[in-house]
Each structure stands twice: as C-alpha cells, then as structure tokens.
Amino acid sequence: MKSFKIPRLPLLLKIAIAIVLGIGCSFVFPMGVTRIFVTINGIFGNFLSFIIPLIIVALIVPGVADLGKSAGNLLGITALIAYGSTVFAGFLSYFTCRWTYPSLLSAGSMDATALQETSTQILPYFTIEMPPVMGVMSALILAFVLGLGLAAIQGNTLRNGMCEFRDLTVLVIEKVIIPLLPLYIFGIFLKIGAEGQIASVMGTFIKVIVVIFALHILLLLIQFCIAGAVAGKNPIKALMTMLPAYATALGTQSSAATIPVTLKQAIKNGVNEDLAGFVIPLCATIHLAGSTLKITACAYAISLINGLPIDISTYGGFILMLGITMVAAPGVPGGAIMAALGVLATFLGFDENTQGLMIALYIAMDSFGTACNVTGDGAIALVVNRINQKRGKRNE
C-alpha cells in the first residue's frame, strides 16, 4: 500500500493562508492570545535585526569576489548594463508611484502617532534583545571591501571560508527564516486586525499589486525597445519570443530554474550561442530589475501610509544602494527581499512591522517579479551580443 504524502505548499500560498487566518483570528482571539503572537513576532523580529548584517556579509562577499574573478571585459559590460537596468527600474517605479499613489493611497493612514488616538496598541509580554554584531552600513562596507579585495588578490583560503559562511547563511534562510515567515506574517496581520488597521492595509495591498503589474509591463516594453534599437531587432517580436521564459518563471518562481528556457529563447532572438551561455546565467544572478521595481513600489506605499519620508533625496540613495545589493542577491527563495531588508532599515527607517509588511507584499507578487527579471535578461543578451559583434569587427 502506497503511503500518502501531503504535498508541500508553495511559499506564496502559505503567506496567503497566513494573511487570511491572521485577519480572521483578529476578530475572535482574546487579547491574551493575541499578545502571545505579538511576543513571538517581537522575538523573531529581533532575530531578523541580528541576522541581517550577517546575511549582507555572507551573500555579498562571495558574489562580488566571483564577479571580479570571472571573465574579462564582457563580464564588466554585462554587470554594468544589469546595474543600469536595475537602477532605472527603481527610479521608474519611484516616479510612477510618486505620480499615482497620492490619488490611490491615504498618506499617513497608518502613522503610529495618529493611530494611538484611534486604536488599541498591543504590546508583547516580554522581549529578548538581540543586538546585531555590526550596523547594516558597516556590514555593507565590510562586504564590498572583502569582496573586492578577494577579487584582487585571487586568494582561496578566505574565499573558501566566506563561501562556507554563505552556505551556512543560506541554510538559515531556507530552514529557519523562510519556514517561520508564515507564522510571522500571521502575527503581523493578527495584530493589525486587532488594532483596527486591516481595512487600510488590505486596500493598500490590492492597489499596489495593480500598479506593480502595470509597471512590469511598461518596464519590459522599455527594455526591449532599447534593446531592439541597439541590436536592430523588432522589439515587440523579440519580447514575444521571450514569453516562454516569462511563463516558465511564473510557474517556477526561480530565475535559476528558468535558465534553460531563457537561454533557448535568447538564441532564437539571434544571440550568439556561446555568448548567450555566458550572459543568461550571469544575468539570472545579477539582473533583478523586476524585483527592484517591486521593492521600490512596495516600500513607497508603506512609507506613504506610515508617514515616513518619500522625498527623492531619501529614495535616490536607497535605489542606488538597492541596485548594488540586488546585483549580489542570491538565487534562493526570498533572497532579494532578505538582502534588501538591511537597506530598507538603513535608508528608509523600516522597523520590524514595516519590514514584515514588505515581506508579505513582496511575496504576494514574487512570481511576477521573477518573470520580469528573466524576460529582461533576454533584452540584455541582445545588447551585449551587439556590442560583442562590433568589437569583433574592430578586431578584424
């Protein structure tokens, strides 16, 4: 007799269930039970604050070292184009949100000072302090100093140690943080519902998701128009050729798992097979324009409804640093948003509650961000292919 195995639910579905249960339970749980989950969330939030600098160091150092170690001029060109595309996506998202959100969202609707007068603030029973070993900015600086240094000296001892540290940190993300996220999200929405803020939050979620989806389409059209102009290709036809990669990424929610399809479609677009074999896997790791667009749009919405700064001087630095962080973000589930938490805290002042909302809102559209990332990889491949062709003609 065959044993029956309960199928594993995808993270997105777990988060959705956690949100629904959190909202529902907020109407029936007594205050004492709600405070238990608020206490658990406080402990987990402090653990996130502790682990974020370590995540930054562990993930960025090997990534930067590998970038500097691999492959010559084409690597630098591809990385520069990927960073430019990522930063462009961030600023496109920022200015679009600045134009659309004021008419869609209520500024300061979740501002803590205003809410104190209209809702009950639920406090944990106790807290466990977990001070981080270093600040987020110190971790970023240390990560790039070590990464660039390892790329320059080509050393193996420290690099191998950092790779093992990365593997350990990825294990913590995959086995501790990601499995506990649904419970964390449940606690956040339980507290939000009990404090009477749920209508504002859910209304924000729906409106932001619609804006982000429209922005993804706009970003892809811009990317392929530029790529088509550079490579002499029909941009709409080139974009349509990449749609199988988009559809595959929607299902896999993984840039790495979609590489074979992305590679095949890029070659169909006329990209040299050897060059595509270099550019597509590289971009699957370092080109996260769709994710950056989504993080910026989500962060702007949460900043707006919480009364946090939304000026260009604040978000400009955030987007530029986020672009660097995204280039080094790992190909693990939730890697992009986990790597971004430190930048969100440092530049935008996000605390554990706003970070929890960011995680929930980001994961709600996780597959669409991944699909936008891998489809944009095809545009970058067209541009790099054209640059390589011109260089080849000059060298003849």
Residue pairs with C-beta under 8 A, 6 or more apart in sequence:
9 17
10 253
11 178
11 181
11 182
11 333
11 334
11 363
11 366
12 253
12 363
12 364
12 366
12 367
14 181
14 182
15 181
15 182
15 185
15 360
15 363
15 364
16 364
17 182
18 182
18 183
18 185
18 186
18 189
19 185
19 186
19 189
19 360
21 186
22 185
22 186
22 187
22 188
22 189
22 190
22 192
22 193
23 189
23 190
23 193
23 198
23 202
25 186
25 190
25 193
26 34
26 189
26 190
26 191
26 192
26 193
26 194
26 198
27 193
29 190
29 194
31 122
31 194
34 122
34 190
34 191
34 194
35 122
35 123
35 124
35 125
36 125
37 186
37 187
37 190
37 191
38 122
38 123
38 124
38 187
38 190
38 191
39 124
39 125
39 126
39 127
40 183
40 187
41 124
41 184
41 187
41 188
41 191
41 352
41 356
42 124
42 127
42 128
42 352
43 127
43 128
44 180
44 183
44 184
44 187
45 184
45 351
45 352
45 353
45 355
45 356
46 127
46 128
46 129
46 130
46 352
47 130
48 177
48 341
48 352
48 355
49 130
49 132
49 345
49 352
50 130
50 131
50 132
50 133
51 169
51 172
51 177
52 132
52 136
52 139
52 341
52 342
52 345
53 132
53 133
53 134
53 135
53 136
53 138
53 139
53 342
54 132
54 133
54 139
54 169
55 169
55 173
55 338
55 339
55 341
55 342
56 136
56 139
56 140
56 143
56 325
56 339
56 342
57 139
57 142
57 143
57 146
57 165
58 162
58 165
58 166
58 168
58 169
58 170
59 166
59 169
59 170
59 328
59 329
59 330
59 335
59 339
60 140
60 143
60 144
60 147
60 325
60 328
60 339
61 143
61 146
61 147
61 150
61 162
61 165
61 166
62 147
62 159
62 162
62 163
62 166
63 147
63 285
63 286
63 327
63 328
63 329
63 330
64 143
64 144
64 147
64 148
64 150
64 151
64 328
65 146
65 147
65 150
65 151
65 159
65 162
67 75
67 79
67 151
67 286
67 327
68 147
68 148
68 150
68 151
68 152
69 151
69 154
70 282
71 278
74 275
74 278
74 279
74 384
74 388
75 282
77 384
77 387
78 278
78 279
78 282
78 283
78 286
78 380
78 384
79 282
79 286
79 327
81 380
81 383
81 384
82 282
82 283
82 286
82 287
82 289
82 327
82 380
83 286
83 323
83 324
83 327
85 223
85 287
85 289
85 376
85 379
85 380
86 287
86 288
86 289
86 292
86 323
86 326
86 327
87 292
87 319
87 320
87 323
88 289
89 219
89 289
89 290
89 292
89 293
89 296
90 292
90 293
90 295
90 296
90 319
90 322
90 323
91 319
92 215
92 218
92 219
92 222
92 293
93 215
93 292
93 293
93 294
93 296
93 297
93 300
94 296
94 300
94 312
94 315
94 319
96 211
96 215
96 218
96 297
97 211
97 296
97 297
97 300
97 301
98 300
98 310
100 211
101 211
101 300
101 301
101 304
102 304
104 207
104 211
105 204
105 207
105 301
105 304
105 305
106 200
106 305
107 304
107 305
107 307
108 114
108 304
108 305
108 306
108 307
109 200
109 305
110 197
110 200
110 201
110 305
110 306
110 307
111 305
111 306
111 307
112 306
112 307
113 307
114 307
115 121
115 195
115 197
118 196
119 195
119 196
119 197
120 194
120 195
120 196
121 195
122 191
122 194
122 195
134 142
135 346
136 342
136 343
136 345
136 346
137 346
139 342
140 321
140 325
140 342
140 343
143 328
144 324
146 158
146 162
147 328
150 158
150 159
150 162
166 330
170 330
170 332
173 332
173 333
173 334
173 335
173 338
174 332
174 333
177 334
177 338
178 333
178 334
181 334
181 359
181 363
184 356
184 359
185 356
185 359
185 360
188 353
188 356
188 357
188 360
189 198
189 201
189 360
191 353
192 198
192 201
200 305
201 357
204 301
204 302
204 305
205 360
205 361
205 364
207 301
208 297
208 298
208 301
208 361
209 361
209 364
209 365
211 297
212 293
212 294
212 297
212 298
212 365
212 368
213 365
213 368
215 293
215 297
216 290
216 293
216 294
216 368
216 369
216 371
216 372
219 289
219 290
219 293
219 372
219 376
220 239
220 372
220 375
220 376
220 379
221 235
221 239
223 289
223 376
223 379
223 380
224 235
224 236
224 238
224 239
224 378
224 379
225 235
226 379
226 383
227 233
227 235
227 238
227 378
227 379
227 380
227 382
227 383
228 234
228 235
228 238
228 382
229 235
230 382
230 383
230 386
231 238
231 270
231 382
231 383
231 385
231 386
232 386
233 269
233 270
233 382
238 269
238 378
238 379
238 382
239 375
241 265
241 268
241 269
241 378
242 262
242 265
242 266
242 269
242 375
242 378
242 379
243 375
244 261
244 264
244 265
245 258
245 261
245 262
245 265
245 371
245 374
245 375
245 377
245 378
246 371
246 372
246 374
246 375
247 371
248 257
248 258
248 261
248 262
248 374
249 255
249 258
249 367
249 370
249 371
249 373
249 374
249 375
250 367
250 368
250 370
250 371
251 367
252 258
252 370
253 333
253 366
253 367
253 370
254 331
254 333
254 370
255 284
255 285
255 331
255 370
255 373
255 374
255 377
256 284
256 285
256 331
258 284
258 370
258 374
259 280
259 281
259 284
262 280
262 284
262 374
262 377
262 378
263 276
263 277
263 280
263 281
265 378
266 276
266 279
266 280
266 377
266 378
266 381
266 382
267 273
267 276
269 378
269 381
269 382
270 382
270 385
271 279
271 378
271 381
271 382
271 385
272 385
272 388
272 389
275 381
275 384
275 385
275 388
276 381
276 385
279 377
279 380
279 381
279 384
279 385
280 377
280 378
280 381
283 376
283 377
283 380
283 381
284 331
284 373
284 374
284 377
285 330
285 331
286 326
286 327
286 328
287 327
287 373
287 376
287 377
287 380
288 326
288 327
288 329
288 336
288 369
288 373
289 372
289 373
289 376
290 368
290 369
290 370
290 371
290 372
290 373
290 376
291 326
291 329
291 336
291 337
291 369
291 370
291 372
291 373
292 319
292 322
292 323
292 326
293 369
293 372
294 362
294 365
294 368
294 369
295 322
295 336
295 337
295 340
295 344
295 358
295 362
296 315
296 318
296 319
296 322
298 358
298 361
298 362
299 318
299 344
299 348
299 350
299 358
300 310
300 315
301 361
302 308
302 350
302 354
302 357
302 358
302 361
303 309
303 310
303 348
304 310
306 354
308 348
308 349
308 350
308 354
309 348
309 349
314 347
314 348
315 347
315 348
317 347
318 343
318 344
318 347
318 348
321 343
321 346
321 347
322 340
322 343
325 339
325 340
325 342
325 343
326 336
326 339
326 340
328 339
329 335
329 336
329 339
329 340
330 339
334 359
334 363
336 362
336 369
337 358
337 359
337 362
337 363
340 358
341 350
341 355
341 358
344 350
344 354
344 355
344 358
345 351
345 355
350 358
362 369
